[in-house]
Amino acid sequence: MPLDEKVFLKRLEEKKLTLKNLIVSAKNSTEVVELDQTKIGRLSRMDAIQRQSMAIEMERRREVDLRRIEAAIERLKSGDFGCCITCDEEIPLKRLEFDPACTTCVACAK
């Protein structure tokens, strides 16, 4: 079955938009935690710091995913989409359907 680049481009653009929206909406979660002991207790501060750390890590992962998606869109535009960046073999269609931003074939991913 041939690769339908328009379908993959649409999926990647949708994922890109979703990630950008998530990054913008989660900005408040990564703000500095106020450590004023007169306003909140120690456990509440610890909980707030933990939530902030988790939010920062989620933001980092979303940024990485966004870069992967943007790179996949560039590969689509340049005609390199669907080729393994390690061995230059074709990436199986099922693998691309699962993750359109993947860059390696199954053998090289191992």
C-alpha positions as CSV (number, residue, x, y, z in Angstrom):
1,M,0.0,0.0,0.0
2,P,1.6,3.3,-1.0
3,L,2.2,6.1,1.4
4,D,-0.5,8.8,1.4
5,E,1.6,11.9,2.2
6,K,-1.5,14.2,2.5
7,V,-3.0,12.0,5.2
8,F,0.2,11.9,7.2
9,L,0.7,15.7,6.8
10,K,-2.8,16.3,8.1
11,R,-2.2,14.1,11.1
12,L,1.1,15.7,11.9
13,E,-0.3,19.2,11.6
14,E,-3.2,18.3,13.9
15,K,-0.8,16.8,16.5
16,K,1.4,19.9,16.2
17,L,-1.6,22.2,16.8
18,T,-2.7,20.1,19.8
19,L,0.8,20.1,21.4
20,K,1.1,23.9,20.9
21,N,-2.2,24.4,22.6
22,L,-1.3,22.1,25.5
23,I,2.0,23.9,25.9
24,V,0.3,27.3,26.1
25,S,-2.5,26.1,28.4
26,A,0.0,24.5,30.8
27,K,2.3,27.5,31.2
28,N,0.7,28.4,34.6
29,S,1.6,25.0,36.0
30,T,5.3,25.7,35.6
31,E,5.4,29.0,37.4
32,V,7.5,29.4,40.5
33,V,5.9,28.0,43.7
34,E,5.5,30.6,46.4
35,L,7.2,29.4,49.6
36,D,5.6,31.8,52.1
37,Q,4.9,29.7,55.2
38,T,2.3,32.1,56.5
39,K,0.1,31.4,53.5
40,I,0.4,27.6,53.1
41,G,1.6,24.7,55.1
42,R,4.7,22.6,54.6
43,L,2.8,19.6,53.0
44,S,0.9,21.9,50.7
45,R,4.2,23.5,49.5
46,M,5.7,20.1,49.0
47,D,2.7,19.1,47.0
48,A,2.8,22.3,44.9
49,I,6.6,21.8,44.2
50,Q,5.9,18.2,43.1
51,R,3.1,19.3,40.8
52,Q,5.3,22.0,39.4
53,S,8.1,19.5,38.8
54,M,5.7,17.1,37.0
55,A,4.4,20.0,34.9
56,I,7.9,21.0,33.9
57,E,8.7,17.5,32.8
58,M,5.5,17.3,30.8
59,E,6.3,20.6,29.1
60,R,9.8,19.2,28.3
61,R,8.3,16.1,26.8
62,R,5.7,18.1,24.8
63,E,8.5,20.3,23.4
64,V,10.5,17.2,22.3
65,D,7.4,15.7,20.7
66,L,6.8,19.1,18.9
67,R,10.3,19.1,17.5
68,R,9.8,15.4,16.3
69,I,6.6,16.4,14.6
70,E,8.1,19.5,13.0
71,A,11.0,17.3,11.7
72,A,8.6,14.8,10.3
73,I,6.8,17.6,8.5
74,E,10.1,18.7,7.0
75,R,10.9,15.2,5.9
76,L,7.5,15.0,4.2
77,K,8.2,18.2,2.3
78,S,11.7,17.2,1.3
79,G,10.6,13.7,0.2
80,D,12.5,11.8,2.9
81,F,9.5,10.8,4.9
82,G,9.1,7.1,5.5
83,C,12.9,6.4,5.1
84,C,14.9,5.2,8.1
85,I,17.5,7.9,9.1
86,T,20.0,5.1,10.1
87,C,19.9,2.6,7.3
88,D,17.9,4.5,4.6
89,E,15.4,1.6,4.3
90,E,11.7,2.1,4.1
91,I,9.9,2.4,7.4
92,P,6.9,0.0,7.5
93,L,3.5,1.7,6.9
94,K,2.0,0.2,10.1
95,R,4.9,1.8,12.1
96,L,4.3,5.2,10.5
97,E,0.6,4.9,11.1
98,F,1.3,4.3,14.8
99,D,3.8,7.1,15.1
100,P,4.1,9.4,12.0
101,A,7.1,11.1,13.6
102,C,9.2,8.0,13.9
103,T,12.6,8.1,12.2
104,T,13.8,4.5,12.2
105,C,12.7,1.2,10.9
106,V,12.0,-1.6,13.4
107,A,15.5,-3.2,13.0
108,C,17.3,0.0,13.7
109,A,15.0,1.0,16.5
110,K,16.3,-2.2,18.4
